[in-house]
Amino acid sequence: MLIKKILTAFSDNKIDSPSFTIVGVGPGDPSLLTIAAVDAIKKAKVIVFPVSDDNKKSFAAEIVKKYTKFKKNIPVIFPMARKDFDPDEIWSIAVEKIVKFIQNGESVVLLCLGDTSLFASSSNIVRIIKINYPEIITKTIPGISSVSAAAALNDFDLVKKGETLIIKECPSSNLELTSLIRESRGNKTVLAIMKVGKRWNLVREILKKEDIINKSLIALSVGMPKQTIQYASQYKKDFMPYFSLILIRFD
């Protein structure tokens, strides 16, 4: 009985009351959408998706556009760590929009690029709704992360028996990154360093200094048209796009 409940947890959308569902849509390739994600999107009447400002497209919305043509598509500005936005105000505005639709009897899906548990701003929306509107049914559908997709594309083992995997936002200082690498090297630890982007020049110099640039795998824009996956030593540009990560295995 317990196993059956687990297996149906993500696919059981037969709820009469309007609900709020966060859906992980994967890193960029529509073929990586899960069946549960597609089902939830098809059943929702309102699709909310994040944009960085009023003039930007949504990567998450582009992934699922095949399924959202005849729905209410509502862009919501997310802070994306920008200093010109007040995060608390942004989250509150987003929650107000979402709640209005639900109170009007319409189920809402909020799209989340990648997986819903890795650096997902959408968790702030859920937190506020659960506190201020506990009567609203909330659900979360996980998606394939860029880390998992990048590893699969290069037959890279993220973690083996006896190992530890650390997923971390790229440190902004030489000292922090160097310490992370040196500590991981001797502890059977695999590193997945995300959001390298503008810090690439700093990272490259440290990879050279630590003599691991030839075994560090970079993955850029995974699942998107400009996807690049190669070893760091092969990457000659002085910049990386926002969607960038490095996988490091020391064995």
N, C-alpha and C positions, 0 to 999 in steps of 0.2 A: 504493500500500500504506500509506504513512504517513497519507494523508488518511483512509483507511478506519479505521485505528487510532484516530485522533482522534475521528471521528464515533461510534465505538462505545465510547469510553472511559467515558462516564457511564451507558450503558444496559446494559453487559455485566455481568450479575450471576450468570452461570452458573459459580459457584465452589462446589466441593463443601465446602470447609472453612468453618466458621462465621466470619463477618467482622464488623467494626465499621465502620459507615457514618455519617458526619455528613451530615444532609440539610437544606439550606436550604429553608424552607417559605414564603418570601415574607413580605411585610409584614403580612398579615392576611386578605386576600380569598382564599378557597379556590380561586377560579377562576384565580388566578395561580400555582398549583402547577405545576411542570414535570412532564412525563410521566416523566422519570427519577426524580423525587422520589416520585411515586405508586408506581412499580414497586418501588422500594427498600423503601418502607413496607409494601407488600403482601407482599413476600417475607420480611421480617424477622419473627421470632417475639417479639422483645422491643422495645418502644418506650420509650426513656428521654427525658424532657423536663424542662427547667429550671423551677423555681419559686423565688420570692424567699424564701418561708418555708413552713412546714407548712400554713398556712391559706389560701394563695393558689392561685388557678387559674393554669394555664399558657396564655398566648396561643398559643404554638406548638402545644400539644396540641389546643386548640380548632379550629385551622385544619384539622387532619387527622383529627378525631374520626370522620368518616365511614368511614375506613379502619382504625381501630384498636379497634373495638368488641370483637373477640374475641381480642385479643392481650394479652400481659403489659404493662401500662402502669405504668412505674416513674418516679415523680417524684424529682428530685434537686435539692436546694437549691444554688443558685448564689450566690456572694457579691454580685453586682450592685453592686460598689463600696461595700458596707456595712461600716462599721468594726467591727461586732459579730461579724463572721465572719473567721476566719483562712483566706484564700484557699488556701494550700497544703494545709491540712487538708481543706478542702472538695473540692478537686480529687482528692486521694488517696482519699477516701471514695467519690467518684463512680467513679473508675477501678476500685476494688475490686469494686463492684457490677457494673459492666459486664463485667469480666474473668471473674467467676464464671459469668455466663451463657454467655459464649463458650466457656469451658473445659468447660461442660456440653453443648456442641454446639449452642448456639442463637445465631443471628446477631442482632446488636443494631443498632438505628438510634437515633441521638441527634438529636433535633429542634433546629434552629437557626432562630430567628426572623429573617426577612430573608435576607441572603446570608451564606455561611459565611466570607467573607473580610473583612467589614466589622464591626469592633468585636465580633467573635464570641468569647465566652468559651469556646466549645467547642474552640478551638485549644489551650487548656491541657490538655484531656483527651487530645487526639491526641499532644501532645508527651510526656506522661508514659507513655502506652501504647507509643509508639515506642521510648522509652528503656528501659523496664522489661520490656516484652513484645514484643520485635521480631518474634517469630514470628506475631503476630496480624496478619491482613490488614486494613488500614485503607483506607477510601475516602472521598472527599468529593464531594458533589453540590451545586453552587452553586444559589442561589435568586435571585429578583428582589429587589433591595434597595428600601428605602423611598425612597431618593434617585432611583433610576430610575423607580419607579412615580409619584412626585410630579411628576417632570419630564414624564412622558408624559401625565398627567392635565391638564397646563396647556400642552402643546405648547412646553415649555421646552427649549432646546438646552443640554445639560450642557456640551458642549465642541465647538467648531468648529475648522476648520483654522487652525493657528497659535496656538491658545489653550492655556491650562493649566487644569486642574481641580484644585482643592484641596478634599479632604473632610476636615473637621476637627471634633473635639469642641469644643463651644462654650467659648471662653476664659472664665475666671472673673474677669478683671480688665479694667477700662476700657482700660488702656494696651495690653494684648495684643491685644484685639479691634480697637481703633482702628488700631494699627500694621498688623494683618493686612488691614484694609479699605483703608488708604491705599496699602500696597505692592501690593495686588492691582489696585487701580484703574488704575495706570499700567503694568501688565504683561500686559494681555490675559488676566487670570485670572478664572475663574468660581469662586465660593465655594459650597460645600455645608456649612453649619454644622449639626451634629447635636447632639441632646440639649440643646436650648435650655432647656426646662422652667422650673426655678426661676430661671434667669438672665434671663428674658424682660424684666423691667423695666430691667435694665442694658442689654440689647441694644437695646431700643426707643429709649432715650435716645440711644444712639450712632448708630443708624440715622437718627434725626432730625437730629442734629448734623452728620452726614456727608451729609445731604440725599439719602439713597437709600431712605427708608422707602416711597416710592411705587413703587419698582421691585424691592423685596425681596419674594420670594414665600414665604409660610409654609405649611407642610404639617403638619397635626396628625393623629395616629392614622390614618395612611394605610392604606387597605384594611380599616379597622374600622368598626363602626356609626356612630361619632361623627366620622368623617373630615371634616376642614375644610381647604380649600385656598383661600387668598385672599392679597391683598397685605397686607403688614404694617400699612399705614396704615388698613386696614379692620378690623383686629382690635382690639377695645376692652377686652377683659378684661385683668386685671392678672396673670394666671397662665396657664401652659401645661401640658398633660399631659407626662408623661415622654417619650412618643413624639412628638417635635416636631423640626422642622428648618426651616432657612431657605435658600433658593436666591437667590444674588445675582449678577446680570449687570450690568456697568457700561456697556455700549454703549447 
